[in-house]
Amino acid sequence: MLPMSRPVLGVVSIFALVAVWQDFLWPLMVFSDTDNQPISVALVQLSQNIQLTVLIAAMVIASIPMVALFLVFQRHIIAGISAGSTKG
């Protein structure tokens, strides 16, 4: 039973990680110190002071961990998504 639930657990954990990664409003309200802010909040606050090209480069660099995580677990994510679509 556990090997069959492995792809589903992988997809759920990836979705949970992405939801936490993209959480924006709560850290924006709570962390006033810039050293403790997540990258999403820090990029928005830095966007007022830096050039657009530097901001886009920083956003690409910030997205690298999620892309790398997807590439590592791509087989499990696709298997978990397609496991719910087949019958029987």
LINJOBEL-V500109 format. One record per residue. N is the residue number from 1. NEAR is the number of other ideal C-beta (glycine too) atoms within 8 Angstrom. Layout:
N,NEAR
N,NEAR
This chain:
1,4
2,5
3,5
4,6
5,8
6,9
7,11
8,10
9,9
10,13
11,12
12,9
13,8
14,12
15,8
16,8
17,9
18,9
19,8
20,7
21,10
22,7
23,10
24,9
25,6
26,7
27,12
28,10
29,5
30,6
31,9
32,3
33,6
34,6
35,4
36,5
37,12
38,9
39,7
40,12
41,12
42,10
43,12
44,9
45,9
46,10
47,8
48,4
49,4
50,7
51,5
52,5
53,6
54,8
55,12
56,8
57,8
58,11
59,9
60,8
61,7
62,10
63,8
64,8
65,8
66,9
67,8
68,8
69,10
70,10
71,7
72,6
73,10
74,8
75,6
76,11
77,13
78,8
79,10
80,14
81,9
82,8
83,10
84,7
85,5
86,6
87,2
88,2
